[in-house]
Structures are given as structure tokens and as C-alpha cells.
């Protein structure tokens, strides 16, 4: 009976480890997607894109607007 309880405990621990790994993977994927988005925004908005007064477009303002949609 003790070995069965140990097996159940081990299965629960394995489940928790797998759940933590999945959450970690999703977090890493989210960071990679945001990095890609920032990279694409840099390509689009920092290549000779100027506002009416001649100053460069603020990339942080654009990123903040994009994060509202994520």
C-alpha cells in the first residue's frame, strides 16, 4: 500500500513539473513574439519615417499601443 501511495505522490509531482514547464514555455513564446513584433516595428517605423515636425516617430509609444491589442 505504501508503494502505491508513493507512486501517486510521484505522479502528482511529475504533473506539477510538467505544468510548470508548460507555463515557462508559454512565457518564453510570448517574449519571443513581443521581440519579433518590436523588431518588425523598428524596421517599419525607424526607416526614414518622420512625423510632421521632422522628429522621428517614438517607438515606445507605438509599442505601448500595440500591447493593448495583445
C-alpha positions in Angstrom: 0.0 0.0 0.0 2.9 2.3 0.8 4.3 1.8 -2.7 1.0 2.8 -4.3 0.9 6.0 -2.3 4.5 6.8 -3.3 3.5 6.2 -6.9 0.6 8.6 -6.6 2.8 11.2 -4.9 5.4 10.8 -7.7 2.7 11.2 -10.4 1.4 14.4 -8.8 4.9 15.8 -8.6 5.5 14.9 -12.3 2.3 16.6 -13.2 3.3 19.7 -11.3 6.7 19.8 -13.0 5.1 19.4 -16.5 2.7 22.2 -15.7 5.5 24.5 -14.6 7.4 23.6 -17.8 4.4 24.4 -20.0 3.9 27.8 -18.3 7.5 28.5 -18.7 7.4 27.6 -22.4 4.4 29.8 -23.0 6.1 32.7 -21.2 9.2 32.3 -23.4 7.0 32.1 -26.5 5.2 35.3 -25.5 8.6 37.1 -25.0 9.8 35.8 -28.4 6.6 37.1 -30.1 7.0 40.5 -28.5 10.6 40.7 -29.5 9.7 39.8 -33.1 6.9 42.5 -33.0 9.4 45.1 -31.8 11.9 44.1 -34.4 9.2 44.4 -37.1 8.1 47.8 -35.8 11.7 49.0 -35.8 12.0 48.0 -39.4 8.8 49.8 -40.4 9.0 52.9 -38.3 12.7 53.7 -38.0 13.5 53.6 -41.7 13.2 57.3 -42.7 9.8 57.7 -41.0 9.3 61.2 -39.7 6.4 63.0 -38.1 5.2 66.4 -39.4 7.7 68.4 -37.2 10.6 66.4 -38.5 11.3 64.3 -35.4 11.5 60.5 -35.5 8.5 58.5 -34.5 8.6 57.3 -30.9 8.9 53.6 -31.0 7.9 53.2 -27.3 4.6 55.0 -27.9 3.9 52.6 -30.8 4.8 49.5 -28.7 2.5 50.7 -25.9 -0.4 51.0 -28.4 0.3 47.5 -29.8 0.4 45.9 -26.3 -3.2 46.9 -25.8 -4.2 44.5 -28.5 -2.2 41.5 -27.3 
